[in-house]
Amino acid sequence: MANVPFTPLFARVLLKREKVDKIGSIILPDTATGKYNPEEGILIAIGHTVDDLVKDLIGKKVMFAKYSGAWLKIKDEEYFMCQEEDLLGVIYE
């Protein structure tokens, strides 16, 4: 797990958002990218009841539902926490 002073409880996961809000020098607001577009992030921590399949995804880039969880600020860094079933898939680049 990443060096974050926070551990999710139960079947929750903690993600570091991969922010993609620029195309060249154009900044795209959330309203321009669409309300239902999923977000991308790096899975960095998991709760103790998370499925074994998800445990193997720590450190990988995943897609998650945009409005499925809560944004947290931990030591001046922003993270996103949601239930494991809110993960939509793994991104392989």
C-alpha positions in Angstrom: 0.0 0.0 0.0 1.0 3.6 -0.5 2.5 5.7 2.2 -0.8 7.4 3.2 -1.7 7.9 6.8 -5.2 6.5 6.2 -6.7 3.1 5.9 -10.2 2.6 4.4 -12.6 0.4 6.5 -14.5 -2.6 5.2 -15.0 -2.8 1.4 -13.9 0.7 0.7 -11.0 1.7 -1.6 -8.8 4.9 -1.7 -7.8 6.4 -5.0 -5.5 9.1 -6.1 -7.2 10.9 -9.0 -5.5 11.1 -12.3 -6.6 14.5 -13.4 -7.0 15.0 -17.1 -8.5 18.4 -17.5 -6.3 19.9 -20.2 -6.0 19.4 -23.9 -3.0 21.3 -25.0 -3.4 24.7 -23.4 -7.2 24.4 -23.2 -8.6 23.7 -19.7 -11.8 21.6 -19.7 -14.3 22.2 -16.8 -16.2 19.3 -15.4 -19.3 20.5 -17.1 -17.7 20.2 -20.5 -16.6 16.6 -20.1 -20.1 15.4 -19.3 -21.9 14.5 -16.2 -21.7 10.7 -16.5 -18.1 10.3 -17.6 -16.1 8.1 -15.3 -12.9 9.3 -13.6 -9.5 7.7 -13.6 -7.3 7.2 -10.6 -4.5 5.1 -9.0 -5.7 2.5 -6.4 -3.6 3.2 -3.4 -5.3 1.7 -0.3 -8.0 -0.8 0.4 -10.2 -1.9 3.3 -9.8 -5.3 5.1 -12.9 -6.9 3.5 -12.1 -6.0 -0.1 -12.1 -8.9 -2.6 -8.8 -10.6 -3.5 -9.1 -9.5 -7.1 -9.1 -5.9 -6.1 -6.2 -6.4 -3.7 -4.1 -7.3 -6.8 -4.9 -3.9 -8.3 -3.1 -1.7 -5.8 -0.9 0.7 -7.7 -2.8 0.2 -11.0 -4.9 2.8 -12.9 -8.6 2.2 -12.6 -11.8 3.8 -13.7 -14.4 4.7 -11.1 -17.9 6.2 -11.1 -17.7 9.9 -10.9 -20.4 10.5 -8.2 -20.0 7.2 -6.3 -18.0 8.2 -3.2 -16.4 11.1 -1.3 -13.5 13.3 -1.8 -11.1 13.5 1.1 -8.2 15.8 1.9 -5.4 14.1 3.8 -2.2 16.0 4.5 -2.9 18.6 1.8 -3.5 15.8 -0.8 -6.8 15.1 -2.4 -8.1 11.5 -2.6 -11.3 9.8 -3.6 -12.9 7.0 -1.5 -15.6 4.7 -2.7 -17.0 1.2 -2.4 -15.1 -1.6 -4.2 -18.1 -2.2 -6.5 -17.9 1.4 -7.7 -14.6 0.5 -9.6 -15.5 0.1 -13.2 -12.4 -1.5 -14.6 -8.6 -1.5 -15.0 -6.8 0.7 -17.6 -3.9 -0.9 -19.3 -1.6 1.5 -21.2 
